[in-house]
Amino acid sequence: MTALAHQEPQSSDRLTADLIALRRELHQVPEIGLDLPRTQGLVLEALRGLDLEISTGTNATSVTAVLRGGSGTSQRPSVLLRGDMDALPLSERTGLPFASRNGAMHACGHDLHVAGLVGAARLLSAARAQLEGDVIFMFQPGEEGFDGAQLMIDEGVLDAAGSRPCGAYGLHVTSDAPAGLFTNRPGSYMAAFCQLDVVVNGRGGHGSRPFQTRDPIQVGAEIIGAVQTYITRRFNVFDPVVLTVGEFHGGTAPNVIPDSAEFKAGIRCFSPEVEDRLERELPDLVNGIAEAHGLSATAKFQRVLPATINDPHHAEFWASTAKDLFGDNRFETLPHPKTGSEDFSRVLDEIPGSYGHLGVGPTDIAPEDWAPLHSSRAVFDDTVLPDHARFLATLAERRLATEAAERPIS
């Protein structure tokens, strides 16, 4: 029996009410990017009174809190738990009484992540005397395209307890899965994200005489088709690549062939080896096609985020903790990785650990009508927050106990 298992029912009810209230307050004041002063203030207020070593970021409004356990050896292990805090630039259309009205929205559920991590901090603080090591709580801004995880790593979050964590864990809610269902998998869990920016340089002229020009739009379109074909024919379908051209720009009038055209593609893959090949081969393909038509091209390949890869041992620990706490019927191992990307991958590149999801699909809406993450209609069942908090706290408590038991006595 762990210290967390002894929580009084009255205390649990109070925690539930507090976490739901905090989440809904956060939901009404979403902020974007790395500068989240209102969100940071609410987090600091929610942590007030806990025996934590708290520091804030220099280059972003991050919060790092360290809980020192009251037990353990002089070679103290530590565990990191992470919750991201930023929102998205879209106007909410849920009609909820606590909906955002400032033009931004917590459409990815980060308001629940913050509240769940606050709950874990409260639970672990109450069990502090029995903790066999330390816990780092990583409240991170800038997950939505700002690489806030790397910024916090650069500012020292992984060393905040004095020694690097023996495990790092994160949890992301998802609005289109049943409330209370935990999922993860060992190995590749979420995709790496890369970007390919291409400019095709030709020679413009009159649309009625294309033979006197070097048409960059036509060649750009051919390159887009060729890149898609290249991926399906040269890359293993069981280590897949997903490429989407989301931007294409060229020309100013229907009877004018421009001098240049450009497009930008987002690329997802699941292994560093495939990333290496993409970086090496796609620019060569682009340049070769352009040259075959007598044009030139520049192709810039940028690695934005690495794949999120779960350490097999820690993924099994993550899964067994969920099943032990909530029953086998509330956990599923995903058969395939998710094609979205996540900057918690930066942490898992440095520290062994695991990442997974928790369903928060609302029970009062038919599953076929659940809106996905990043939708302006996304609705989240925040009654799962006590389970969210308890799960994170138990991961930390169990990992510290396991690590302490395996370390030699000094």
C-alpha positions as CSV (number, residue, x, y, z in Angstrom):
1,M,0.0,0.0,0.0
2,T,1.5,3.4,-1.0
3,A,1.2,6.6,0.8
4,L,-1.0,8.0,-2.0
5,A,-3.5,5.2,-1.4
6,H,-4.4,6.5,2.1
7,Q,-6.0,9.7,0.8
8,E,-9.2,10.6,2.8
9,P,-12.4,10.7,0.7
10,Q,-13.2,14.2,1.9
11,S,-9.7,15.3,0.8
12,S,-10.3,13.7,-2.6
13,D,-13.6,15.5,-3.1
14,R,-12.0,18.8,-2.3
15,L,-9.1,18.1,-4.7
16,T,-11.6,17.3,-7.4
17,A,-13.5,20.5,-7.0
18,D,-10.3,22.5,-6.8
19,L,-8.8,21.0,-10.0
20,I,-12.0,21.5,-12.0
21,A,-12.2,25.1,-10.9
22,L,-8.6,25.7,-11.8
23,R,-8.9,24.1,-15.2
24,R,-12.0,26.2,-16.0
25,E,-10.3,29.4,-14.9
26,L,-7.3,28.6,-17.1
27,H,-9.7,27.8,-19.9
28,Q,-11.2,31.3,-19.9
29,V,-7.8,33.0,-20.2
30,P,-5.7,31.1,-22.7
31,E,-2.4,32.5,-23.8
32,I,-0.2,31.6,-26.8
33,G,3.5,30.8,-27.2
34,L,6.2,31.4,-24.6
35,D,4.8,34.4,-22.8
36,L,2.0,33.3,-20.6
37,P,1.9,35.7,-17.6
38,R,-1.7,35.1,-16.6
39,T,-1.2,31.3,-16.8
40,Q,2.0,31.4,-14.9
41,G,0.4,33.5,-12.2
42,L,-2.5,31.0,-11.8
43,V,0.0,28.1,-11.5
44,L,2.1,29.9,-8.9
45,E,-1.1,30.7,-6.9
46,A,-2.2,27.1,-7.1
47,L,1.1,25.9,-5.8
48,R,1.1,28.4,-2.9
49,G,1.5,26.8,0.5
50,L,3.2,23.6,-0.8
51,D,6.7,22.9,0.4
52,L,8.3,23.3,-3.1
53,E,11.4,24.9,-4.5
54,I,10.0,27.1,-7.2
55,S,11.8,28.9,-10.0
56,T,10.5,30.7,-13.1
57,G,12.1,30.9,-16.5
58,T,14.2,33.7,-17.9
59,N,13.3,33.6,-21.5
60,A,9.8,32.3,-21.1
61,T,7.1,32.2,-18.4
62,S,7.9,28.6,-17.3
63,V,7.5,27.3,-13.8
64,T,9.8,24.6,-12.3
65,A,8.9,23.2,-8.9
66,V,11.0,20.7,-7.0
67,L,9.5,18.6,-4.2
68,R,12.1,17.1,-1.8
69,G,11.0,13.8,-0.5
70,G,11.5,13.1,3.2
71,S,13.0,9.6,2.8
72,G,15.7,8.0,0.7
73,T,19.5,7.7,0.7
74,S,22.1,10.4,0.1
75,Q,22.2,9.5,-3.6
76,R,18.7,10.6,-4.1
77,P,16.9,9.7,-7.3
78,S,14.5,12.2,-8.9
79,V,11.6,11.9,-11.4
80,L,10.3,14.5,-13.8
81,L,6.6,15.1,-14.5
82,R,5.6,17.6,-17.2
83,G,2.5,19.6,-18.1
84,D,2.4,22.0,-21.0
85,M,0.5,25.3,-20.6
86,D,0.0,27.2,-23.9
87,A,-3.1,27.5,-26.1
88,L,-3.9,27.9,-29.8
89,P,-4.8,30.9,-31.9
90,L,-8.4,30.1,-32.8
91,S,-11.7,31.4,-31.6
92,E,-13.7,29.0,-29.4
93,R,-17.1,27.7,-30.6
94,T,-18.1,25.3,-27.8
95,G,-20.8,27.5,-26.2
96,L,-19.5,26.5,-22.7
97,P,-20.3,28.9,-19.9
98,F,-16.5,29.1,-19.2
99,A,-15.5,29.4,-22.9
100,S,-12.6,31.7,-23.9
101,R,-13.6,35.0,-25.5
102,N,-10.1,36.4,-26.1
103,G,-9.5,34.9,-29.6
104,A,-7.4,32.0,-28.3
105,M,-8.5,28.6,-27.1
106,H,-7.3,25.7,-25.1
107,A,-8.3,23.4,-27.9
108,C,-5.5,20.9,-27.2
109,G,-6.4,20.4,-23.5
110,H,-3.3,22.0,-22.0
111,D,-5.5,23.6,-19.4
112,L,-6.2,20.1,-18.1
113,H,-2.5,19.2,-18.2
114,V,-1.8,22.2,-15.9
115,A,-4.6,21.3,-13.5
116,G,-3.6,17.6,-13.5
117,L,0.1,18.4,-12.7
118,V,-1.0,20.8,-9.9
119,G,-3.0,18.0,-8.5
120,A,-0.1,15.6,-8.7
121,A,2.0,18.2,-6.8
122,R,-0.6,18.4,-4.1
123,L,-0.9,14.7,-3.7
124,L,2.8,14.1,-3.6
125,S,3.3,17.0,-1.2
126,A,0.8,15.3,1.2
127,A,2.9,12.1,0.9
128,R,6.2,13.9,1.1
129,A,7.6,12.2,4.2
130,Q,7.3,8.8,2.5
131,L,8.8,9.8,-0.9
132,E,12.2,8.1,-1.5
133,G,13.6,10.9,-3.6
134,D,12.6,14.2,-5.4
135,V,10.1,15.2,-8.0
136,I,10.5,17.9,-10.6
137,F,7.3,19.5,-11.9
138,M,7.8,21.0,-15.3
139,F,5.1,23.6,-16.2
140,Q,6.0,24.3,-19.8
141,P,5.0,27.1,-22.2
142,G,5.4,27.0,-25.9
143,E,4.6,23.5,-26.8
144,E,2.5,24.5,-29.8
145,G,5.3,25.2,-32.3
146,F,7.7,27.2,-30.0
147,D,9.9,24.4,-28.8
148,G,9.3,25.4,-25.1
149,A,10.7,22.0,-23.9
150,Q,14.1,22.7,-25.4
151,L,14.1,26.2,-23.9
152,M,13.4,24.8,-20.5
153,I,16.1,22.1,-20.9
154,D,18.5,24.9,-21.9
155,E,17.6,26.7,-18.7
156,G,18.3,23.7,-16.6
157,V,14.9,22.0,-15.8
158,L,16.5,18.5,-16.1
159,D,19.1,19.4,-13.4
160,A,16.7,21.3,-11.1
161,A,16.8,18.6,-8.4
162,G,20.6,18.4,-8.4
163,S,20.8,15.1,-10.3
164,R,19.2,14.1,-13.6
165,P,15.9,12.3,-13.3
166,C,15.8,8.5,-13.5
167,G,12.5,8.8,-15.3
168,A,10.4,11.4,-17.1
169,Y,6.7,11.1,-17.7
170,G,4.0,13.0,-19.5
171,L,0.3,12.7,-20.2
172,H,-1.8,14.3,-22.9
173,V,-5.5,14.4,-22.9
174,T,-7.5,13.6,-26.1
175,S,-11.0,14.7,-26.8
176,D,-12.0,11.9,-29.2
177,A,-11.4,8.9,-26.9
178,P,-13.6,7.6,-24.1
179,A,-13.2,9.5,-20.8
180,G,-10.8,7.7,-18.5
181,L,-9.1,5.5,-21.1
182,F,-5.2,5.5,-20.8
183,T,-3.1,4.6,-23.9
184,N,0.5,4.4,-24.8
185,R,3.0,2.0,-26.5
186,P,6.7,1.2,-26.4
187,G,9.1,2.5,-29.0
188,S,7.9,5.2,-31.5
189,Y,4.9,6.9,-30.0
190,M,4.6,10.2,-31.9
191,A,6.1,11.4,-35.1
192,A,9.1,13.6,-35.8
193,F,8.2,16.8,-37.6
194,C,10.3,18.3,-40.4
195,Q,9.7,21.0,-42.9
196,L,10.7,21.2,-46.5
197,D,10.8,24.7,-48.1
198,V,11.2,24.8,-51.8
199,V,11.7,27.7,-54.2
200,V,11.6,27.0,-58.0
201,N,13.3,29.6,-60.1
202,G,12.4,29.9,-63.7
203,R,11.9,32.6,-66.3
204,G,8.5,34.4,-66.6
205,G,6.6,35.6,-69.6
206,H,3.3,35.7,-71.3
207,G,0.8,32.9,-70.6
208,S,0.1,32.5,-74.3
209,R,3.7,31.6,-75.1
210,P,4.9,29.2,-72.4
211,F,7.6,27.8,-74.8
212,Q,9.4,31.1,-74.4
213,T,9.5,30.7,-70.6
214,R,10.7,28.3,-67.9
215,D,7.4,27.8,-66.0
216,P,8.1,27.4,-62.3
217,I,4.5,26.6,-61.4
218,Q,4.3,23.6,-63.7
219,V,7.6,22.3,-62.5
220,G,6.7,23.0,-58.8
221,A,3.5,21.0,-59.3
222,E,5.5,18.1,-60.8
223,I,8.0,18.2,-57.9
224,I,5.1,17.9,-55.4
225,G,3.7,14.8,-57.2
226,A,7.2,13.3,-57.5
227,V,8.0,13.8,-53.9
228,Q,4.8,11.9,-52.9
229,T,5.6,9.1,-55.3
230,Y,9.2,8.9,-54.1
231,I,8.1,8.5,-50.5
232,T,5.7,5.6,-51.4
233,R,8.2,3.8,-53.5
234,R,11.5,4.3,-51.7
235,F,10.5,4.3,-48.0
236,N,9.4,1.2,-46.0
237,V,5.7,1.3,-45.5
238,F,6.2,-0.1,-42.0
239,D,8.5,2.9,-41.0
240,P,6.2,5.4,-42.7
241,V,6.5,9.0,-43.9
242,V,3.6,11.4,-44.1
243,L,4.2,14.5,-46.3
244,T,1.6,17.3,-46.7
245,V,2.1,20.4,-48.8
246,G,0.2,23.0,-46.9
247,E,1.4,26.1,-48.9
248,F,1.9,26.8,-52.6
249,H,2.5,30.3,-53.8
250,G,3.2,31.5,-57.4
251,G,1.9,34.0,-59.9
252,T,-0.2,37.1,-59.8
253,A,-2.5,36.7,-62.8
254,P,-3.9,33.9,-65.0
255,N,-2.1,35.1,-68.1
256,V,1.3,35.6,-66.6
257,I,3.9,33.0,-66.0
258,P,6.0,34.1,-63.0
259,D,9.7,34.0,-62.5
260,S,9.4,31.8,-59.4
261,A,7.1,29.7,-57.3
262,E,7.4,28.2,-53.8
263,F,5.9,25.6,-51.6
264,K,6.2,24.4,-48.0
265,A,5.7,20.8,-46.9
266,G,5.3,19.3,-43.4
267,I,6.8,15.9,-43.0
268,R,6.2,13.3,-40.3
269,C,8.2,10.2,-39.7
270,F,9.1,7.9,-36.7
271,S,12.8,7.2,-36.7
272,P,16.1,9.1,-36.8
273,E,17.2,6.9,-39.7
274,V,14.3,7.9,-41.9
275,E,14.9,11.6,-40.9
276,D,18.5,11.3,-42.1
277,R,17.4,9.8,-45.4
278,L,14.8,12.5,-46.0
279,E,17.2,15.3,-45.3
280,R,19.7,13.8,-47.7
281,E,17.5,12.6,-50.5
282,L,14.5,15.0,-50.9
283,P,16.6,18.1,-51.8
284,D,18.5,16.1,-54.4
285,L,15.1,15.0,-55.9
286,V,13.8,18.5,-56.0
287,N,17.0,19.9,-57.6
288,G,17.1,17.0,-60.2
289,I,13.6,17.6,-61.4
290,A,14.1,21.3,-61.7
291,E,17.3,20.9,-63.6
292,A,15.7,18.4,-66.0
293,H,13.3,21.2,-67.1
294,G,16.0,23.8,-67.4
295,L,15.2,25.5,-64.1
296,S,16.9,25.7,-60.7
297,A,15.5,25.2,-57.2
298,T,16.5,25.7,-53.6
299,A,15.3,23.2,-51.1
300,K,15.8,23.8,-47.4
301,F,15.1,20.8,-45.1
302,Q,14.6,21.7,-41.4
303,R,14.3,19.2,-38.5
304,V,11.8,20.8,-36.2
305,L,11.1,18.1,-33.6
306,P,12.4,14.6,-33.1
307,A,10.1,11.6,-32.8
308,T,8.7,10.9,-29.3
309,I,10.1,7.5,-28.5
310,N,9.1,5.6,-25.3
311,D,11.7,3.6,-23.6
312,P,10.2,0.0,-23.5
313,H,10.9,-0.5,-19.8
314,H,9.3,2.8,-18.8
315,A,6.4,2.3,-21.2
316,E,5.6,-1.0,-19.5
317,F,5.9,0.7,-16.1
318,W,3.5,3.5,-17.4
319,A,1.0,0.9,-18.6
320,S,1.2,-1.3,-15.5
321,T,0.7,1.7,-13.3
322,A,-2.5,2.7,-15.2
323,K,-3.8,-0.9,-15.0
324,D,-3.0,-1.3,-11.3
325,L,-4.7,2.0,-10.4
326,F,-7.8,1.8,-12.7
327,G,-8.1,-1.7,-14.0
328,D,-7.1,-3.5,-17.2
329,N,-10.3,-2.2,-19.0
330,R,-9.0,1.4,-18.8
331,F,-5.8,0.8,-20.6
332,E,-5.0,0.1,-24.2
333,T,-1.7,-0.4,-26.0
334,L,-1.9,1.5,-29.3
335,P,-1.1,-0.7,-32.3
336,H,0.5,2.2,-34.2
337,P,2.2,5.5,-33.3
338,K,0.3,8.7,-33.5
339,T,1.2,11.0,-36.4
340,G,1.1,14.2,-34.5
341,S,4.3,15.6,-33.0
342,E,5.2,16.6,-29.4
343,D,8.2,18.5,-27.9
344,F,8.3,16.2,-24.9
345,S,10.4,14.3,-27.3
346,R,13.2,16.7,-26.3
347,V,13.0,15.4,-22.7
348,L,12.9,11.8,-23.8
349,D,16.0,12.3,-25.9
350,E,17.8,13.1,-22.7
351,I,16.0,11.1,-20.0
352,P,14.4,7.6,-20.3
353,G,10.7,7.7,-19.8
354,S,7.3,7.4,-21.4
355,Y,4.5,9.5,-22.8
356,G,0.8,8.6,-23.3
357,H,-2.7,9.8,-23.6
358,L,-5.9,10.0,-21.5
359,G,-9.3,10.1,-23.1
360,V,-11.6,12.9,-22.1
361,G,-14.4,12.5,-24.6
362,P,-17.5,14.0,-23.0
363,T,-20.1,11.5,-21.8
364,D,-23.0,13.8,-22.7
365,I,-22.0,13.9,-26.4
366,A,-22.3,11.0,-28.8
367,P,-18.8,9.6,-29.7
368,E,-19.4,10.3,-33.4
369,D,-19.8,14.0,-32.6
370,W,-16.6,14.3,-30.5
371,A,-14.5,17.1,-32.0
372,P,-10.8,16.3,-32.2
373,L,-7.9,18.2,-30.7
374,H,-7.2,21.6,-32.3
375,S,-10.9,22.0,-33.2
376,S,-12.7,25.2,-32.1
377,R,-15.6,22.8,-31.0
378,A,-13.4,20.5,-28.9
379,V,-15.0,19.7,-25.5
380,F,-13.2,17.9,-22.6
381,D,-14.6,15.9,-19.7
382,D,-12.7,17.5,-16.8
383,T,-14.1,15.1,-14.2
384,V,-11.1,12.8,-15.1
385,L,-8.7,15.3,-13.5
386,P,-8.5,13.5,-10.1
387,D,-7.4,10.3,-12.0
388,H,-5.0,12.4,-14.1
389,A,-3.4,13.8,-11.0
390,R,-3.4,10.4,-9.1
391,F,-1.8,8.7,-12.1
392,L,1.1,11.2,-12.5
393,A,1.7,11.2,-8.7
394,T,1.7,7.4,-8.5
395,L,4.2,7.2,-11.4
396,A,6.6,9.4,-9.5
397,E,6.1,7.7,-6.2
398,R,6.6,4.2,-7.6
399,R,9.5,5.1,-9.8
400,L,11.3,6.7,-6.8
401,A,10.7,3.6,-4.7
402,T,11.9,1.3,-7.4
403,E,15.0,3.3,-8.1
404,A,15.8,3.7,-4.4
405,A,15.5,0.0,-3.8
406,E,17.9,-0.7,-6.7
407,R,20.6,1.8,-5.6
408,P,23.4,0.7,-3.3
409,I,23.3,2.0,0.3
410,S,26.0,4.7,0.8
